[in-house]
Amino acid sequence: MHNNKYFSGILMEHQSKTDECCPEFDPSRWDEKEFQWDNKPFVKETIPTLFHIPFPPMIGKKIRAMLKAAEDSNAAEENKAETLILFRDPGAFRSEIYLSVKGVVKGRENTFLSGSYIGKAYSGGFNSVPKFIRQTNAYLAAKGMKAKDYMVHYAYCPGCEKKYGNNYLVLFAKV
């Protein structure tokens, strides 16, 4: 069985309180930091949405398949705290999911992201993302930058949100 416990909440599976699920998140690792990605490898999937609202069972199914394929290809990230699952909404009826990996994953859509990304960590739910984008736009404008695109990483599943007492997410602004 593949080791995907740390994504179990996203996958809509519940772990007992003694099992490790999501690794403890350190927002200072990501907040107001610039990341230069030069062909950083990811596996990409798409899911249908309804006005930007994804269907949770579909998310779990896609991420489980992505994780299994990455593990079967020996391409899964070794450090769970560094693993990113990024969500991008190119339109109201489709969302993209990107799983960071350490190499090519057989039988999957492999993609490589390049560019300069500014991370901004926030505490709040999915419905707060538009507000956080406005705040990040203001932060970037004060630095003379402008976002070309956004991706969101949710740090905790619902169970770990309760366990750790916070609901972190990181906006990655491509500048």
C-alpha positions as CSV (number, residue, x, y, z in Angstrom):
1,M,0.0,0.0,0.0
2,H,1.3,3.4,-0.8
3,N,2.0,5.9,1.9
4,N,-0.4,8.8,1.4
5,K,-1.6,9.3,4.9
6,Y,-0.5,13.0,4.9
7,F,-3.0,13.8,2.2
8,S,-5.8,11.8,3.8
9,G,-8.1,14.7,4.6
10,I,-7.9,16.0,1.1
11,L,-8.7,12.5,0.0
12,M,-11.7,12.5,2.3
13,E,-10.3,9.7,4.4
14,H,-10.1,9.9,8.2
15,Q,-7.1,8.8,10.2
16,S,-7.2,8.1,13.9
17,K,-5.7,10.7,16.2
18,T,-2.5,8.6,16.6
19,D,-1.8,8.4,12.9
20,E,0.3,11.0,11.2
21,C,-1.7,12.8,8.6
22,C,-0.5,16.3,7.4
23,P,2.9,17.3,8.6
24,E,2.9,20.3,10.9
25,F,3.1,23.4,8.8
26,D,5.5,26.2,9.3
27,P,4.1,29.3,7.5
28,S,7.5,31.1,7.9
29,R,9.0,28.6,5.4
30,W,6.6,30.0,2.7
31,D,5.4,33.4,3.7
32,E,6.8,36.4,1.8
33,K,9.5,34.2,0.2
34,E,10.5,34.1,-3.4
35,F,10.9,30.8,-5.1
36,Q,12.8,30.3,-8.4
37,W,11.5,27.2,-10.2
38,D,13.5,26.0,-13.2
39,N,11.6,23.1,-14.7
40,K,10.3,22.0,-11.3
41,P,8.6,18.7,-11.9
42,F,4.9,18.2,-11.2
43,V,2.2,15.7,-12.2
44,K,-1.0,17.5,-13.4
45,E,-4.6,16.5,-13.4
46,T,-7.8,18.4,-14.0
47,I,-11.2,18.2,-12.3
48,P,-14.6,19.6,-13.1
49,T,-15.8,22.5,-10.9
50,L,-19.1,24.3,-10.7
51,F,-18.4,28.1,-10.5
52,H,-14.9,27.3,-9.1
53,I,-16.3,24.9,-6.5
54,P,-14.7,21.5,-6.9
55,F,-16.4,18.2,-6.2
56,P,-14.6,16.8,-3.1
57,P,-14.9,13.1,-4.0
58,M,-13.3,13.9,-7.4
59,I,-10.3,15.6,-5.7
60,G,-9.6,12.6,-3.5
61,K,-9.8,10.2,-6.5
62,K,-7.4,12.3,-8.6
63,I,-4.9,12.9,-5.8
64,R,-4.9,9.2,-4.8
65,A,-4.1,8.2,-8.4
66,M,-1.4,10.9,-8.7
67,L,0.3,9.8,-5.4
68,K,0.2,6.1,-6.4
69,A,1.6,6.8,-9.8
70,A,4.4,9.0,-8.2
71,E,5.2,6.3,-5.7
72,D,5.1,3.5,-8.3
73,S,7.6,5.6,-10.4
74,N,9.8,6.3,-7.4
75,A,9.2,10.0,-8.0
76,A,7.3,10.9,-4.8
77,E,8.8,13.7,-2.8
78,E,10.8,12.3,0.1
79,N,10.2,15.2,2.5
80,K,6.4,15.4,3.2
81,A,6.7,19.0,4.4
82,E,8.1,20.0,1.0
83,T,5.4,18.3,-1.0
84,L,3.1,20.7,-2.7
85,I,-0.4,20.1,-4.0
86,L,-1.2,23.2,-6.0
87,F,-4.7,24.1,-7.2
88,R,-5.2,26.5,-10.2
89,D,-8.5,27.6,-11.5
90,P,-8.2,28.6,-15.2
91,G,-12.0,28.9,-15.5
92,A,-15.3,28.5,-13.6
93,F,-15.8,24.9,-14.7
94,R,-12.3,23.4,-14.5
95,S,-9.6,23.2,-11.9
96,E,-6.0,21.9,-12.3
97,I,-4.2,20.0,-9.6
98,Y,-0.4,19.9,-9.5
99,L,1.5,17.4,-7.3
100,S,5.2,18.2,-6.9
101,V,7.4,15.2,-7.6
102,K,11.1,14.5,-7.9
103,G,11.1,13.1,-11.4
104,V,9.0,11.9,-14.3
105,V,5.9,9.8,-13.4
106,K,5.1,7.1,-15.9
107,G,1.6,7.1,-17.3
108,R,0.7,10.6,-16.1
109,E,0.7,14.1,-17.5
110,N,4.1,15.4,-16.4
111,T,4.7,19.1,-16.5
112,F,7.5,21.4,-15.4
113,L,6.9,24.8,-13.9
114,S,9.5,27.6,-14.3
115,G,9.5,31.2,-13.1
116,S,9.6,33.4,-10.1
117,Y,6.8,32.7,-7.5
118,I,6.1,34.7,-4.3
119,G,4.5,32.8,-1.5
120,K,2.1,34.3,0.9
121,A,0.8,32.2,3.8
122,Y,-2.7,32.9,5.2
123,S,-5.0,31.3,7.7
124,G,-8.5,30.8,6.3
125,G,-10.7,28.6,4.2
126,F,-11.4,28.2,0.5
127,N,-14.0,31.0,0.6
128,S,-11.3,33.4,1.8
129,V,-9.1,33.0,-1.3
130,P,-10.5,36.0,-3.2
131,K,-9.8,38.2,-0.2
132,F,-6.2,36.8,0.2
133,I,-5.6,37.4,-3.5
134,R,-6.5,41.1,-3.0
135,Q,-4.2,41.3,0.0
136,T,-1.4,39.6,-2.0
137,N,-1.9,42.0,-4.9
138,A,-1.5,44.9,-2.5
139,Y,1.6,43.3,-1.1
140,L,3.1,42.8,-4.5
141,A,2.2,46.3,-5.7
142,A,4.0,47.8,-2.7
143,K,7.1,45.9,-4.0
144,G,6.6,47.0,-7.6
145,M,5.4,43.6,-8.7
146,K,2.3,42.2,-10.3
147,A,0.9,38.6,-10.3
148,K,0.5,37.0,-13.7
149,D,-1.2,33.9,-12.2
150,Y,-2.0,32.3,-8.8
151,M,-1.9,28.7,-7.4
152,V,-3.0,27.7,-4.0
153,H,-1.6,25.1,-1.6
154,Y,-3.8,24.0,1.3
155,A,-1.5,22.9,4.2
156,Y,-4.0,20.8,6.2
157,C,-6.8,18.5,5.7
158,P,-10.0,19.1,7.8
159,G,-8.9,16.7,10.5
160,C,-5.4,18.3,10.9
161,E,-6.9,21.7,10.8
162,K,-8.7,20.8,14.0
163,K,-5.6,19.0,15.4
164,Y,-3.3,21.9,14.8
165,G,-5.9,24.6,15.4
166,N,-5.3,26.4,12.1
167,N,-6.3,26.3,8.5
168,Y,-3.2,27.5,6.6
169,L,-3.0,28.0,2.9
170,V,-0.2,29.4,0.7
171,L,-0.9,31.5,-2.4
172,F,1.9,31.2,-5.0
173,A,1.9,34.3,-7.2
174,K,3.8,34.0,-10.4
175,V,5.5,37.3,-11.0
